[in-house]
Amino acid sequence: MSDSSIPNTQFYDLIRTTAVWYFGTCYDFTQSGLHHIPKNDPVIFAANHVSFYDPPAIGAFTHRQINYFARDTLFKGLFGKCLVQIGSIPVARENAEIKSLKAIFRALKAKGAVAIYPEGTRSPDGQLAEPKPGAGMIACKSKATVIPTRLFGTYEVFGRQDTIPKIGGHIHIAYGPPMTTAEIDPGKAHPERYLEASRRIMKRIAALQPLRQTVI
């Protein structure tokens, strides 16, 4: 089952429905390339990271249920229980790589979907940055299909420097053609194998463009 990495699929759908309503009501929200997303296979949404909005924006209008990252300090009380139910992956300050990677590979082994950010952190200025090797390593080892994903407009309405979101404006999510392991992995002999893999993914992310709006 493609979404078996999500503990409570009904609750996830409720959250997603709320996100659809919110983005559809408060913003001019568009998407392109949804047909590129596999229906059942394990998939990695590899995206640029520019906003607090990025996780819900990536998954709001897709048919796949996605495992997202969340700081381990958020897994407390009722909110923490909600994060667990929708399959969020805790990122700890200590042993972050070991704990998070195990959770990622478990989700992909269950034919689930995960969202990762090759740049590693939110951009301070909305521009694409040099990736870290982590995303490349996950892609190479899991052999999951990678969907390059680029977010436009989320930085402008809720960037890293903002304390509250701005209402209004255009947000576009572009999903690119799937990348196979053969396209991503330069091979074990490459001196910077995983970093090079991340760079190949980022190159495909950078090539994505928003839809052109027709002015009448």
C-alpha positions as CSV (number, residue, x, y, z in Angstrom):
1,M,0.0,0.0,0.0
2,S,1.5,3.3,-1.1
3,D,0.6,5.3,1.9
4,S,1.3,2.7,4.6
5,S,4.1,4.9,6.1
6,I,1.3,7.3,7.4
7,P,-0.1,5.9,10.8
8,N,-3.5,7.7,10.4
9,T,-4.4,8.2,6.8
10,Q,-7.8,9.6,7.5
11,F,-6.4,12.3,9.8
12,Y,-3.8,13.1,7.2
13,D,-6.5,13.6,4.6
14,L,-8.3,15.9,7.0
15,I,-5.2,18.0,7.5
16,R,-4.6,18.0,3.7
17,T,-8.2,19.1,3.0
18,T,-7.7,22.0,5.4
19,A,-4.5,23.0,3.7
20,V,-6.2,22.8,0.3
21,W,-9.0,25.1,1.6
22,Y,-6.4,27.5,3.2
23,F,-4.1,27.9,0.2
24,G,-7.0,28.0,-2.3
25,T,-8.8,30.7,-0.3
26,C,-5.9,32.9,0.8
27,Y,-3.7,32.7,-2.3
28,D,-3.7,32.3,-6.1
29,F,-2.4,28.8,-5.7
30,T,-1.4,26.8,-8.9
31,Q,0.5,23.6,-9.7
32,S,2.1,22.1,-12.7
33,G,3.5,18.6,-13.5
34,L,1.2,16.7,-11.1
35,H,1.1,13.9,-13.7
36,H,4.8,13.2,-13.1
37,I,4.1,11.9,-9.6
38,P,4.1,8.0,-9.4
39,K,0.9,6.6,-8.0
40,N,2.3,3.7,-6.0
41,D,6.1,3.5,-6.0
42,P,8.3,4.9,-3.3
43,V,9.0,8.5,-4.2
44,I,11.2,11.4,-2.9
45,F,9.9,15.0,-3.4
46,A,13.2,16.9,-3.6
47,A,12.4,20.5,-3.2
48,N,14.0,23.9,-2.7
49,H,13.3,25.3,0.8
50,V,12.4,28.9,1.1
51,S,9.4,29.1,3.5
52,F,7.6,27.8,6.5
53,Y,4.8,27.0,4.0
54,D,6.9,24.6,1.9
55,P,5.9,21.3,3.5
56,P,2.1,21.7,3.4
57,A,2.3,23.4,0.0
58,I,4.2,20.5,-1.5
59,G,1.6,18.0,-0.5
60,A,-1.7,19.8,-0.4
61,F,-2.8,19.0,-4.0
62,T,-1.0,15.7,-4.6
63,H,-2.6,12.3,-4.4
64,R,0.3,10.9,-2.3
65,Q,0.5,11.1,1.4
66,I,4.0,12.5,2.4
67,N,6.2,12.0,5.4
68,Y,7.7,15.4,6.4
69,F,10.4,16.5,8.8
70,A,9.7,18.3,12.1
71,R,12.0,19.3,15.0
72,D,11.9,16.7,17.7
73,T,11.1,19.4,20.3
74,L,7.7,19.8,18.6
75,F,6.7,16.2,19.5
76,K,5.0,17.1,22.8
77,G,1.4,17.2,24.0
78,L,-1.5,17.1,21.6
79,F,0.4,18.8,18.8
80,G,3.1,16.2,19.0
81,K,0.5,13.4,18.8
82,C,-0.9,15.0,15.7
83,L,2.6,15.0,14.1
84,V,3.0,11.3,14.8
85,Q,-0.4,10.5,13.3
86,I,0.4,12.2,10.0
87,G,3.8,10.5,9.8
88,S,6.1,13.4,10.6
89,I,9.8,12.4,11.0
90,P,11.4,13.9,14.1
91,V,14.8,15.6,13.5
92,A,16.8,15.5,16.7
93,R,19.7,17.8,17.6
94,E,21.7,14.8,18.6
95,N,22.1,11.8,16.3
96,A,19.9,13.6,13.8
97,E,21.2,11.8,10.8
98,I,20.9,8.3,12.3
99,K,17.3,8.7,13.6
100,S,16.0,10.6,10.6
101,L,17.6,8.4,8.0
102,K,16.2,5.3,9.6
103,A,12.7,6.8,9.5
104,I,13.2,7.9,5.9
105,F,14.3,4.5,4.7
106,R,11.4,2.8,6.6
107,A,8.9,5.1,4.9
108,L,10.4,4.4,1.4
109,K,10.6,0.7,2.1
110,A,6.8,0.8,2.8
111,K,6.4,2.4,-0.7
112,G,5.6,5.7,0.9
113,A,6.6,9.3,-0.1
114,V,9.0,11.6,1.7
115,A,9.8,15.3,1.2
116,I,13.5,16.3,1.5
117,Y,15.4,19.5,0.9
118,P,18.8,19.1,-0.8
119,E,19.9,22.5,0.5
120,G,19.4,21.4,4.1
121,T,17.7,24.5,5.5
122,R,15.5,27.4,4.5
123,S,17.0,29.9,2.2
124,P,17.6,33.3,3.8
125,D,16.9,35.2,0.6
126,G,14.7,33.0,-1.5
127,Q,17.5,32.0,-3.9
128,L,18.7,28.5,-4.6
129,A,21.8,27.4,-2.7
130,E,24.5,24.8,-3.0
131,P,23.1,21.4,-1.9
132,K,24.5,19.1,0.8
133,P,25.2,15.4,0.2
134,G,22.4,14.1,2.3
135,A,19.7,14.1,-0.3
136,G,22.0,12.5,-2.9
137,M,22.8,9.8,-0.4
138,I,19.2,9.0,0.3
139,A,18.3,8.9,-3.4
140,C,21.3,6.6,-4.2
141,K,20.7,4.2,-1.4
142,S,16.9,4.0,-1.5
143,K,16.8,3.9,-5.3
144,A,13.4,5.6,-5.0
145,T,12.0,7.8,-7.8
146,V,12.9,11.4,-7.3
147,I,10.5,14.2,-8.2
148,P,12.3,17.5,-8.5
149,T,10.0,20.1,-7.0
150,R,10.3,23.8,-7.0
151,L,8.2,26.3,-5.0
152,F,7.6,29.8,-6.2
153,G,6.0,32.6,-4.2
154,T,6.2,30.9,-0.7
155,Y,9.2,33.0,0.2
156,E,7.4,36.2,-0.6
157,V,4.4,35.5,1.6
158,F,6.1,33.6,4.5
159,G,9.9,33.8,4.3
160,R,12.5,33.0,6.9
161,Q,12.5,36.5,8.2
162,D,8.7,36.7,8.6
163,T,6.9,36.1,11.9
164,I,3.4,35.9,10.4
165,P,2.4,35.1,6.8
166,K,1.2,37.7,4.3
167,I,-2.2,36.9,2.8
168,G,-2.6,37.2,-0.9
169,G,-0.2,36.6,-3.8
170,H,0.6,33.9,-6.2
171,I,2.1,30.5,-5.1
172,H,3.1,28.0,-7.7
173,I,4.4,24.4,-7.2
174,A,6.2,22.9,-10.1
175,Y,6.7,19.1,-10.1
176,G,9.3,18.0,-12.6
177,P,9.8,14.8,-14.6
178,P,10.9,11.8,-12.4
179,M,14.6,11.1,-12.0
180,T,15.8,7.5,-11.8
181,T,18.8,6.3,-9.8
182,A,20.8,5.9,-13.0
183,E,20.4,9.6,-13.7
184,I,21.3,10.6,-10.2
185,D,24.0,8.3,-9.0
186,P,27.5,9.0,-10.5
187,G,28.8,5.7,-9.2
188,K,30.8,4.5,-6.2
189,A,34.1,5.5,-7.9
190,H,33.2,9.2,-7.9
191,P,35.1,11.1,-5.3
192,E,32.1,13.1,-4.3
193,R,29.4,10.6,-5.1
194,Y,26.6,11.8,-2.9
195,L,27.3,15.5,-3.3
196,E,27.4,15.1,-7.1
197,A,24.1,13.2,-6.8
198,S,22.6,16.2,-4.9
199,R,23.9,18.6,-7.5
200,R,22.2,16.7,-10.3
201,I,19.0,16.9,-8.4
202,M,19.4,20.6,-7.7
203,K,20.1,21.2,-11.4
204,R,16.8,19.7,-12.3
205,I,15.1,21.7,-9.6
206,A,16.7,24.9,-10.9
207,A,15.4,24.1,-14.4
208,L,11.8,24.2,-13.3
209,Q,9.9,27.4,-14.1
210,P,6.4,28.7,-13.0
211,L,3.6,28.7,-15.5
212,R,3.3,31.9,-17.5
213,Q,0.2,33.9,-16.7
214,T,-1.7,35.4,-19.6
215,V,-2.5,39.0,-19.1
216,I,-5.8,40.1,-20.7
